[in-house]
Amino acid sequence: MANDNSGIHPTTYVLYKGDKASLVESAVIEEALVCIFVNGQELATFMCTPNHLEELALGFLRSEGFIQSMADIEVLTLSASGSCVDIWLRDLSFSPPQRRIITSGCGGGVTFDDLSQRHPPLNTAMTVTPAQVSALMQKLHLAAELYKEVRGVHTSALSDGQELLLVAQDVGRHNTIDRLWGQALQRGLPTEGRILLASGRISSEMINKAAKMKIPLIISRTSPTSLSVELGRAWNITLIGYARGNQFRVYSTPERVAAEKLWPVLLNNE
């Protein structure tokens, strides 16, 4: 097991089975403090899995609205220690905002956004079937390579409804979304109209990032928060939670789940 930019940190633990104990060579997910500097000024420092930091930094800048495409980047370098990403923009007048919001994301996420801001409703005609939801979450599970090896890591993916287009893994749920957008920028892949798959809780900062990416449908293995449900309904984003096996819960905009025969029953019960 390696720790060279893999996100895996070798360790040992004592395993107890009844009254017997044994020493096990193993590994855990790596977590580190990483900083992003823009135009020579510190923009943000947060906890993350310290690998593929270029995609994380690019996605964070795009999510916060500081860049729109790779054309806005003049230079991007990674420090020799691997703990800092230094970015110079073509716009040399950039100055970091003073107000930061510590979000509910794992490791203490950071955003400069007002998470109550309004986004226009996403009136995308996309639909999915219950079978698609189950199949996509199975694909996400199979793609979670770091999780299989060390546990303790979140996985997210961007899908076209059939295949996983991009996959990201990190100790922070919110970091995985930034990583997806960073990969999309690097590959010139549009995010509009895609499906976001996530292994962890969907909180307000995550649905805010998805709304900026113009993603109309989010599927998670676990729960949305109360604010994310409220925002999903306001922004016309379908939130599917507890997608496990052939079961799931739809918290907002259920019309995108192609099970038309159920709609009259559901509407009549409201």
Backbone bond lengths (Angstrom), bond angles and torsions (degrees), N, CA, C in turn:
res aa  C-N    CA-C-N  psi(-1)  N-CA   C-N-CA  omega(-1)  CA-C   N-CA-C  phi
1 M - - - 1.456 - - 1.527 109.13 -
2 A 1.330 116.98 129.25 1.457 120.88 -175.23 1.517 110.56 -105.53
3 N 1.365 114.95 163.38 1.444 119.34 173.78 1.519 111.17 -127.90
4 D 1.338 118.06 18.97 1.451 122.81 -178.77 1.524 109.40 -90.70
5 N 1.339 115.58 90.97 1.460 122.50 178.32 1.523 113.05 61.62
6 S 1.320 116.80 24.59 1.462 120.03 -179.02 1.518 112.20 -101.34
7 G 1.336 116.86 -17.51 1.448 120.45 -174.62 1.516 112.63 84.56
8 I 1.324 117.09 2.99 1.469 122.50 -177.45 1.526 109.37 -110.91
9 H 1.322 116.96 130.14 1.456 121.86 -179.29 1.532 109.70 -117.88
10 P 1.333 117.71 117.31 1.474 120.20 -179.54 1.525 111.59 -62.35
11 T 1.312 116.53 143.98 1.459 121.42 177.42 1.528 108.41 -157.16
12 T 1.304 115.45 177.07 1.465 121.28 173.42 1.524 108.36 -129.16
13 Y 1.323 116.21 155.43 1.457 119.80 172.39 1.517 109.38 -145.86
14 V 1.315 114.63 160.29 1.462 120.69 178.13 1.527 107.44 -97.58
15 L 1.307 116.50 120.94 1.459 122.55 -179.91 1.526 109.55 -97.98
16 Y 1.333 115.27 124.92 1.457 121.03 177.54 1.516 109.72 -105.46
17 K 1.315 117.22 129.25 1.461 124.34 171.83 1.517 106.85 -128.08
18 G 1.342 114.39 101.71 1.454 118.14 -173.44 1.513 110.09 65.22
19 D 1.322 117.36 -125.39 1.461 120.74 -179.64 1.524 112.08 -100.43
20 K 1.330 116.89 15.30 1.457 121.24 178.71 1.532 109.57 -110.51
21 A 1.332 116.09 142.76 1.459 121.79 -179.33 1.517 110.06 -130.13
22 S 1.329 115.87 146.05 1.465 120.58 177.32 1.523 109.43 -144.78
23 L 1.327 115.63 149.63 1.461 121.91 178.68 1.521 109.08 -89.24
24 V 1.334 116.27 128.87 1.461 121.79 -176.41 1.523 110.45 -118.55
25 E 1.331 116.33 128.69 1.464 121.85 171.52 1.524 107.58 -80.18
26 S 1.320 116.89 124.63 1.451 119.56 -174.41 1.524 110.05 -149.21
27 A 1.338 115.94 -155.45 1.464 121.73 179.00 1.508 109.26 -157.09
28 V 1.323 115.91 157.64 1.457 122.86 173.91 1.523 108.24 -128.79
29 I 1.338 116.04 165.07 1.452 119.76 177.52 1.526 108.89 -71.18
30 E 1.314 116.93 138.48 1.461 121.24 -178.16 1.528 110.08 -81.07
31 E 1.321 116.36 139.71 1.461 122.84 177.15 1.516 108.08 -133.09
32 A 1.328 116.97 134.24 1.456 120.27 -177.27 1.522 110.48 -150.17
33 L 1.320 115.02 160.70 1.457 122.41 175.87 1.522 107.93 -86.30
34 V 1.323 116.58 122.81 1.464 121.75 -176.89 1.527 109.42 -126.22
35 C 1.317 116.56 139.05 1.464 120.39 -179.25 1.525 110.73 -115.27
36 I 1.321 115.03 151.85 1.459 122.90 174.03 1.520 108.18 -119.32
37 F 1.323 116.38 122.43 1.458 121.91 175.26 1.528 108.13 -107.97
38 V 1.318 116.29 136.52 1.457 121.59 177.01 1.521 108.58 -125.84
39 N 1.314 115.46 124.83 1.475 121.85 -178.36 1.526 111.32 52.06
40 G 1.327 115.58 40.05 1.456 120.77 175.63 1.505 115.19 81.31
41 Q 1.342 118.83 3.25 1.457 122.39 -179.13 1.523 110.14 -120.01
42 E 1.335 116.47 141.09 1.455 119.25 179.52 1.520 110.23 -68.62
43 L 1.327 115.93 125.98 1.462 121.25 178.51 1.519 110.57 -96.04
44 A 1.335 117.43 -48.16 1.460 120.55 -176.36 1.523 109.71 -158.63
45 T 1.327 115.10 150.50 1.454 122.61 173.03 1.518 107.34 -133.20
46 F 1.320 117.57 128.17 1.459 120.08 -177.82 1.522 110.66 -151.49
47 M 1.318 114.65 169.30 1.452 121.00 179.54 1.524 109.54 -88.11
48 C 1.315 115.40 137.61 1.461 119.43 179.34 1.522 109.07 -161.29
49 T 1.324 115.55 176.86 1.456 121.54 170.02 1.530 107.16 -82.38
50 P 1.334 118.43 118.93 1.467 120.72 -169.48 1.533 114.35 -81.55
51 N 1.328 115.67 59.43 1.469 119.17 172.54 1.523 108.98 -136.97
52 H 1.309 117.12 155.23 1.464 122.88 -179.12 1.529 110.67 48.18
53 L 1.322 116.00 48.27 1.461 120.58 -173.48 1.524 112.93 -70.55
54 E 1.330 117.35 -21.47 1.456 118.94 178.11 1.524 111.18 -61.42
55 E 1.343 116.41 -44.11 1.466 119.51 -179.29 1.526 110.83 -67.16
56 L 1.331 116.72 -35.76 1.456 120.41 178.81 1.530 110.60 -65.28
57 A 1.337 116.81 -45.60 1.464 120.62 -178.88 1.527 111.34 -65.52
58 L 1.310 116.91 -43.23 1.467 120.37 179.80 1.523 110.91 -63.32
59 G 1.330 116.43 -44.28 1.462 120.05 179.90 1.514 111.84 -64.38
60 F 1.349 116.72 -38.57 1.464 120.24 178.55 1.522 110.67 -63.98
61 L 1.331 117.39 -44.81 1.465 120.67 179.28 1.525 111.28 -63.81
62 R 1.335 116.81 -38.82 1.471 119.75 179.19 1.516 110.33 -69.34
63 S 1.321 117.13 -41.52 1.455 121.14 -179.24 1.527 111.57 -63.19
64 E 1.336 116.14 -36.85 1.460 120.41 -179.82 1.522 112.70 -82.86
65 G 1.341 116.78 -3.04 1.458 120.54 177.11 1.515 114.74 81.94
66 F 1.353 117.64 13.69 1.453 120.53 -179.46 1.531 112.19 -80.53
67 I 1.340 116.69 -24.07 1.461 121.55 173.42 1.520 108.36 -134.39
68 Q 1.323 115.66 160.44 1.463 121.33 176.45 1.517 112.13 -114.19
69 S 1.335 117.23 -26.72 1.457 121.10 -179.20 1.521 109.15 -159.27
70 M 1.321 116.38 175.80 1.457 121.08 178.27 1.522 111.83 -63.87
71 A 1.326 116.95 -20.35 1.463 120.72 179.23 1.523 112.10 -65.08
72 D 1.336 117.53 -18.73 1.462 120.98 179.37 1.523 112.50 -81.17
73 I 1.328 117.12 -10.48 1.469 121.90 -176.92 1.522 110.35 -94.28
74 E 1.318 115.37 126.64 1.466 120.53 174.57 1.521 110.43 -90.54
75 V 1.337 117.08 -50.27 1.462 122.21 -178.75 1.524 108.52 -143.81
76 L 1.332 116.35 139.77 1.459 122.10 173.52 1.520 107.92 -134.76
77 T 1.330 116.65 122.08 1.458 120.57 179.54 1.524 110.10 -133.39
78 L 1.315 115.31 152.23 1.458 122.94 177.27 1.518 108.10 -109.17
79 S 1.334 117.00 132.59 1.457 120.59 -178.88 1.521 110.97 -63.40
80 A 1.328 115.23 157.47 1.467 120.40 -179.04 1.521 111.37 -60.87
81 S 1.317 117.08 -30.74 1.470 120.97 179.53 1.520 112.32 -77.23
82 G 1.346 116.38 -13.49 1.452 120.60 -178.51 1.510 113.63 73.69
83 S 1.347 117.33 18.15 1.459 120.38 -176.44 1.524 113.26 -113.89
84 C 1.319 117.68 4.00 1.455 119.86 -177.97 1.524 110.12 -148.48
85 V 1.337 115.80 135.35 1.459 122.15 174.69 1.522 107.69 -107.65
86 D 1.316 116.52 124.14 1.468 122.17 -178.26 1.528 108.69 -109.43
87 I 1.325 116.29 117.94 1.460 121.56 -175.91 1.523 109.60 -122.08
88 W 1.330 115.46 132.96 1.461 121.09 172.36 1.519 107.91 -114.51
89 L 1.327 114.13 126.19 1.457 120.59 179.73 1.524 110.48 -90.32
90 R 1.313 116.16 157.96 1.463 120.60 173.55 1.532 110.47 -65.48
91 D 1.340 114.52 -30.00 1.459 120.27 176.19 1.528 108.93 -85.14
92 L 1.319 117.44 99.00 1.459 121.58 -176.36 1.524 112.66 -76.90
93 S 1.326 116.99 -5.14 1.467 119.90 179.64 1.520 112.21 -85.04
94 F 1.339 117.88 -3.06 1.466 121.33 -177.89 1.520 111.10 -57.68
95 S 1.335 116.06 135.28 1.454 122.26 175.79 1.527 108.46 -135.08
96 P 1.346 119.75 128.53 1.467 121.16 -177.58 1.523 111.82 -60.64
97 P 1.319 118.43 137.39 1.470 120.84 174.37 1.526 110.17 -61.65
98 Q 1.324 116.03 154.09 1.457 120.57 -178.13 1.517 112.81 -86.73
99 R 1.337 117.11 -28.26 1.466 120.50 -174.11 1.516 110.37 -91.30
100 R 1.330 117.01 124.55 1.456 122.08 176.42 1.521 109.22 -117.91
101 I 1.327 116.61 147.86 1.449 122.15 175.49 1.524 107.82 -117.17
102 I 1.333 116.97 123.66 1.466 120.73 175.23 1.525 106.76 -85.35
103 T 1.311 116.76 118.90 1.459 121.89 -173.67 1.521 110.60 -91.83
104 S 1.339 115.17 178.33 1.468 120.54 179.81 1.517 112.10 -83.96
105 G 1.322 118.02 6.87 1.456 121.04 -179.62 1.516 111.86 -64.60
106 C 1.339 116.03 153.21 1.457 121.50 178.63 1.524 109.38 -56.68
107 G 1.305 117.00 137.33 1.455 120.62 178.79 1.509 113.16 78.49
108 G 1.330 119.08 4.73 1.458 120.84 179.39 1.505 111.11 78.33
109 G 1.327 117.76 78.94 1.451 121.12 179.40 1.516 110.81 -70.23
110 V 1.335 115.57 157.97 1.457 121.86 -179.93 1.509 109.09 -125.36
111 T 1.339 116.26 137.36 1.455 120.66 171.37 1.516 108.30 -144.51
112 F 1.315 116.77 155.98 1.455 121.96 175.25 1.523 110.01 -103.71
113 D 1.323 116.21 3.56 1.455 122.44 -176.97 1.518 112.02 -85.01
114 D 1.334 114.80 152.65 1.450 121.57 163.96 1.524 105.42 -83.73
115 L 1.339 116.62 112.02 1.458 119.87 -173.25 1.528 113.19 -71.98
116 S 1.333 116.67 -4.67 1.463 119.74 176.27 1.528 111.48 -96.72
117 Q 1.345 116.40 4.37 1.453 119.03 -177.49 1.523 110.85 -62.88
118 R 1.320 115.17 159.39 1.453 120.72 -176.79 1.527 110.83 -94.76
119 H 1.325 115.51 141.31 1.458 122.82 170.28 1.524 106.73 -120.37
120 P 1.328 117.65 146.65 1.467 118.31 175.97 1.523 109.93 -65.85
121 P 1.344 118.49 145.09 1.468 120.68 178.67 1.522 111.43 -57.84
122 L 1.327 116.11 141.73 1.463 121.46 178.61 1.526 108.79 -89.17
123 N 1.310 115.66 102.65 1.469 120.62 -175.73 1.522 111.28 -94.75
124 T 1.328 115.31 48.62 1.461 121.28 179.46 1.525 110.26 -80.06
125 A 1.324 115.98 142.23 1.470 120.61 -176.99 1.522 113.22 -83.15
126 M 1.331 118.26 8.45 1.464 121.52 -177.12 1.528 112.48 -59.66
127 T 1.333 115.61 141.13 1.469 121.74 170.75 1.526 108.79 -135.47
128 V 1.325 115.63 158.24 1.462 121.31 173.41 1.521 107.93 -134.45
129 T 1.300 116.16 154.29 1.457 120.97 175.29 1.524 108.91 -96.14
130 P 1.319 117.96 158.46 1.467 119.77 175.16 1.535 112.49 -55.03
131 A 1.313 116.63 -36.57 1.470 119.72 179.10 1.525 111.01 -65.15
132 Q 1.343 117.12 -37.54 1.461 120.56 177.46 1.516 111.33 -63.21
133 V 1.329 116.32 -43.03 1.464 120.45 -179.74 1.523 109.80 -57.65
134 S 1.311 116.95 -48.11 1.466 121.20 -179.68 1.526 111.42 -63.78
135 A 1.320 116.98 -42.94 1.465 120.75 -178.12 1.522 111.38 -66.01
136 L 1.322 117.45 -40.82 1.459 120.69 -179.07 1.528 111.35 -66.88
137 M 1.326 117.05 -39.76 1.463 118.63 178.38 1.524 111.79 -68.57
138 Q 1.322 117.21 -30.33 1.460 120.31 174.08 1.527 110.27 -66.09
139 K 1.337 116.43 -40.16 1.470 120.35 176.97 1.523 110.91 -63.61
140 L 1.350 116.80 -38.98 1.458 120.01 178.14 1.522 110.68 -63.10
141 H 1.315 116.16 -42.70 1.469 120.56 178.64 1.530 110.90 -60.39
142 L 1.306 117.27 -43.61 1.465 121.18 -178.96 1.525 111.57 -68.55
143 A 1.352 117.07 -27.17 1.465 120.81 -178.04 1.524 112.64 -83.58
144 A 1.319 118.29 -8.51 1.464 122.36 -175.20 1.522 111.01 -81.37
145 E 1.315 116.78 69.13 1.468 121.61 -174.07 1.522 112.26 -64.39
146 L 1.341 117.79 -44.29 1.459 119.89 -179.66 1.524 111.03 -64.48
147 Y 1.330 116.24 -39.65 1.460 119.76 -179.99 1.529 111.10 -61.34
148 K 1.325 116.00 -41.50 1.464 119.32 -179.67 1.518 111.58 -61.49
149 E 1.334 115.94 -32.57 1.463 119.29 -174.41 1.521 113.22 -86.74
150 V 1.354 116.55 -40.39 1.469 118.00 -172.95 1.526 114.49 -129.10
151 R 1.336 118.34 -6.00 1.462 121.97 -175.12 1.538 109.47 60.18
152 G 1.334 116.85 -170.40 1.460 121.69 173.24 1.510 115.51 62.54
153 V 1.332 118.28 26.45 1.465 120.58 -177.41 1.526 108.95 -139.44
154 H 1.325 115.84 146.28 1.457 121.20 178.11 1.527 110.55 -96.98
155 T 1.320 115.42 149.81 1.456 121.99 179.05 1.519 109.25 -128.50
156 S 1.326 116.40 136.03 1.463 122.02 173.18 1.520 108.45 -132.64
157 A 1.312 115.58 159.05 1.462 119.95 -179.96 1.520 110.04 -148.72
158 L 1.309 114.88 155.41 1.459 122.67 173.84 1.520 106.92 -109.81
159 S 1.338 115.88 131.28 1.460 120.34 -174.80 1.518 111.20 -130.90
160 D 1.339 115.21 153.77 1.461 121.48 173.36 1.524 111.11 -95.12
161 G 1.324 116.55 7.63 1.456 121.48 -178.70 1.513 112.92 102.22
162 Q 1.322 115.77 -16.32 1.463 120.95 179.10 1.525 111.84 -120.10
163 E 1.322 116.03 -48.58 1.457 121.84 -176.69 1.523 110.44 -122.88
164 L 1.342 115.83 161.56 1.456 121.09 172.83 1.530 107.63 -85.38
165 L 1.312 116.99 120.69 1.457 121.49 -179.13 1.524 111.52 -85.93
166 L 1.335 116.58 -37.99 1.458 122.50 -179.21 1.524 108.16 -142.31
167 V 1.324 116.61 147.04 1.468 122.00 178.12 1.521 108.08 -133.36
168 A 1.333 116.96 139.24 1.463 121.64 178.14 1.519 109.57 -138.39
169 Q 1.352 115.70 144.40 1.461 121.46 179.63 1.523 110.19 -133.97
170 D 1.343 116.63 140.71 1.459 121.05 -178.36 1.528 108.19 -165.76
171 V 1.337 116.27 161.45 1.458 119.82 174.96 1.527 110.71 -68.89
172 G 1.330 117.51 -23.64 1.454 121.78 179.97 1.516 112.11 -102.05
173 R 1.331 117.35 129.86 1.469 120.71 179.09 1.520 111.20 -59.67
174 H 1.337 115.57 -47.66 1.463 120.42 -178.34 1.522 111.22 -63.74
175 N 1.342 117.10 -33.47 1.464 120.21 178.94 1.526 112.10 -61.77
176 T 1.331 116.47 -34.40 1.468 118.50 -178.72 1.528 111.09 -64.55
177 I 1.348 117.36 -33.16 1.467 120.16 179.33 1.521 109.79 -69.53
178 D 1.338 116.66 -44.04 1.463 119.42 176.46 1.524 110.71 -60.73
179 R 1.325 116.95 -39.87 1.465 119.78 179.39 1.534 111.21 -62.51
180 L 1.336 116.13 -40.05 1.466 118.95 178.21 1.525 110.82 -61.44
181 W 1.333 116.31 -43.88 1.466 118.83 -178.78 1.528 110.74 -68.80
182 G 1.338 116.09 -35.61 1.456 119.28 175.94 1.516 111.88 -62.34
183 Q 1.332 116.88 -43.27 1.471 120.43 176.46 1.532 110.87 -62.40
184 A 1.340 115.50 -41.74 1.468 119.44 -179.80 1.525 110.87 -61.89
185 L 1.335 117.33 -39.90 1.466 120.81 177.28 1.523 110.64 -63.24
186 Q 1.327 116.29 -45.96 1.464 120.57 -178.34 1.524 112.22 -62.23
187 R 1.337 116.95 -33.32 1.463 121.32 -175.95 1.525 113.40 -98.82
188 G 1.337 116.36 -2.73 1.458 119.30 -178.46 1.515 112.58 66.98
189 L 1.329 116.78 33.22 1.457 122.09 -176.37 1.527 109.83 -100.05
190 P 1.324 119.63 122.75 1.463 120.87 178.41 1.527 111.49 -69.15
191 T 1.328 115.59 145.52 1.462 120.93 178.84 1.524 111.87 -101.36
192 E 1.305 117.58 -15.15 1.460 121.67 -176.24 1.526 111.51 -61.00
193 G 1.326 116.62 132.56 1.456 121.57 176.55 1.517 114.95 77.24
194 R 1.334 117.69 10.61 1.466 120.71 179.15 1.531 110.62 -89.69
195 I 1.319 115.94 177.34 1.460 123.10 175.65 1.519 108.05 -110.99
196 L 1.344 116.39 134.01 1.456 121.57 175.49 1.517 109.03 -100.72
197 L 1.323 116.56 125.21 1.463 122.84 176.20 1.521 108.15 -108.63
198 A 1.322 117.47 138.43 1.460 120.57 -177.73 1.514 110.73 -143.12
199 S 1.327 115.20 146.54 1.464 120.02 179.12 1.513 111.97 -89.09
200 G 1.342 117.87 -18.55 1.454 120.73 -173.32 1.516 113.98 -114.59
201 R 1.328 114.79 -176.67 1.460 122.78 -178.33 1.528 111.11 -59.50
202 I 1.335 116.87 141.12 1.455 121.98 176.63 1.520 108.07 -97.77
203 S 1.324 116.41 108.88 1.459 121.43 -179.85 1.525 109.65 -108.34
204 S 1.330 115.82 178.79 1.464 120.24 -170.77 1.523 113.19 -61.30
205 E 1.347 117.16 -39.09 1.463 117.62 -178.54 1.525 111.45 -68.56
206 M 1.349 116.68 -27.76 1.453 119.56 179.84 1.529 111.56 -74.55
207 I 1.341 116.94 -42.36 1.464 118.06 178.39 1.529 110.03 -70.53
208 N 1.331 116.82 -28.04 1.458 120.43 175.54 1.528 110.36 -64.32
209 K 1.325 116.90 -42.89 1.460 120.68 177.11 1.534 110.29 -64.11
210 A 1.345 116.23 -42.03 1.465 119.95 -179.75 1.523 111.14 -63.41
211 A 1.337 117.01 -39.26 1.465 120.35 179.30 1.526 110.79 -63.06
212 K 1.322 116.93 -39.57 1.465 120.54 177.53 1.530 110.87 -65.04
213 M 1.323 116.46 -33.48 1.461 121.14 178.21 1.530 111.61 -79.44
214 K 1.354 116.33 -3.62 1.468 123.69 -179.10 1.532 111.11 60.62
215 I 1.331 114.05 42.70 1.464 121.78 177.35 1.524 108.30 -94.35
216 P 1.330 118.89 119.17 1.459 120.92 -174.69 1.524 115.22 -88.98
217 L 1.344 117.73 -6.69 1.462 119.17 -173.48 1.520 110.17 -145.47
218 I 1.330 115.83 127.03 1.457 122.39 179.98 1.526 108.48 -123.03
219 I 1.314 115.68 131.11 1.462 121.19 178.51 1.524 108.21 -121.65
220 S 1.335 116.48 127.43 1.455 120.76 -178.97 1.525 110.67 -127.60
221 R 1.316 114.91 153.62 1.462 120.35 175.85 1.520 110.84 -77.41
222 T 1.345 116.13 -19.43 1.460 119.04 -178.21 1.529 110.39 -122.78
223 S 1.324 117.46 -144.63 1.463 121.71 -165.82 1.515 113.85 -102.59
224 P 1.332 117.67 150.66 1.462 120.82 164.28 1.526 109.03 -84.83
225 T 1.318 117.74 161.79 1.455 121.52 173.02 1.525 109.47 -89.09
226 S 1.328 116.60 170.20 1.467 120.32 -179.82 1.520 111.49 -61.77
227 L 1.344 116.93 -40.41 1.463 119.43 -179.30 1.521 111.41 -69.39
228 S 1.329 117.61 -37.07 1.461 119.02 179.25 1.525 110.91 -66.60
229 V 1.337 117.95 -35.96 1.466 120.37 175.86 1.525 110.04 -64.00
230 E 1.331 116.16 -44.50 1.467 120.88 178.96 1.526 110.94 -60.17
231 L 1.338 115.90 -44.44 1.465 120.34 179.75 1.525 111.24 -68.75
232 G 1.334 117.57 -37.16 1.460 121.08 177.78 1.516 111.30 -59.52
233 R 1.325 116.22 -41.74 1.462 119.85 179.26 1.520 111.38 -70.01
234 A 1.332 117.05 -36.98 1.464 120.54 -179.78 1.522 111.72 -71.26
235 W 1.339 116.37 -36.58 1.464 120.95 -175.17 1.524 113.04 -97.36
236 N 1.342 116.82 4.46 1.463 122.12 179.08 1.531 111.92 60.45
237 I 1.324 115.04 42.31 1.466 121.88 176.73 1.526 108.02 -107.70
238 T 1.315 116.71 128.08 1.456 121.41 179.27 1.525 109.81 -79.29
239 L 1.340 115.78 122.32 1.460 121.16 177.60 1.523 109.10 -109.31
240 I 1.318 115.29 117.77 1.465 121.15 176.74 1.520 107.99 -112.44
241 G 1.333 116.57 125.26 1.454 120.97 -179.57 1.513 112.54 -121.43
242 Y 1.312 115.56 166.93 1.465 123.56 179.10 1.533 111.25 50.52
243 A 1.327 115.95 43.88 1.466 120.98 178.30 1.526 108.25 -80.83
244 R 1.319 114.83 98.76 1.464 121.57 -177.12 1.518 108.52 -138.35
245 G 1.317 115.80 124.01 1.459 119.47 -176.46 1.515 109.57 63.60
246 N 1.333 116.65 -128.55 1.465 119.94 -179.78 1.531 112.07 -103.35
247 Q 1.341 116.17 18.69 1.464 119.76 179.38 1.521 110.65 -117.94
248 F 1.321 116.84 147.87 1.454 122.17 172.75 1.522 108.92 -163.19
249 R 1.340 115.42 166.86 1.454 121.74 179.84 1.533 108.78 -121.20
250 V 1.327 116.96 134.60 1.466 121.54 178.51 1.527 108.02 -106.11
251 Y 1.340 116.48 116.64 1.462 121.55 -174.05 1.527 113.30 -96.37
252 S 1.322 118.27 -21.18 1.463 120.24 -179.39 1.522 109.30 -152.44
253 T 1.330 115.24 150.23 1.459 123.45 178.07 1.533 112.01 45.92
254 P 1.334 117.96 62.33 1.471 120.95 -177.54 1.521 113.09 -69.43
255 E 1.333 117.88 -11.57 1.466 120.46 -178.13 1.529 112.58 -61.43
256 R 1.332 117.12 -20.95 1.468 119.08 -179.25 1.528 112.56 -77.94
257 V 1.304 116.99 -11.70 1.465 119.70 175.55 1.522 107.15 -89.08
258 A 1.311 116.92 114.78 1.471 122.53 -170.54 1.529 110.47 -75.40
259 A 1.322 114.69 77.56 1.467 121.10 175.76 1.522 106.71 -138.05
260 E 1.347 114.63 59.72 1.463 121.52 -169.67 1.519 113.57 -54.83
261 K 1.310 117.97 -33.85 1.464 119.89 -176.35 1.528 112.21 -64.01
262 L 1.349 116.14 -18.87 1.455 119.48 179.96 1.524 113.02 -88.13
263 W 1.339 117.80 -19.91 1.458 119.96 -173.44 1.530 113.28 -59.08
264 P 1.347 120.54 -47.76 1.476 118.92 -179.48 1.532 112.08 -58.85
265 V 1.330 116.39 -38.26 1.462 119.82 179.35 1.533 110.16 -64.35
266 L 1.339 116.25 -45.74 1.443 120.82 -179.08 1.525 111.80 -63.61
267 L 1.341 116.01 -45.28 1.449 120.69 -178.71 1.520 111.78 -64.78
268 N 1.308 117.43 -38.22 1.465 121.71 -179.72 1.524 111.98 -69.09
269 N 1.352 115.37 -23.49 1.471 119.13 -178.87 1.521 113.15 -88.18
270 E 1.330 116.92 -6.76 1.466 120.50 -178.41 1.528 110.03 -73.57
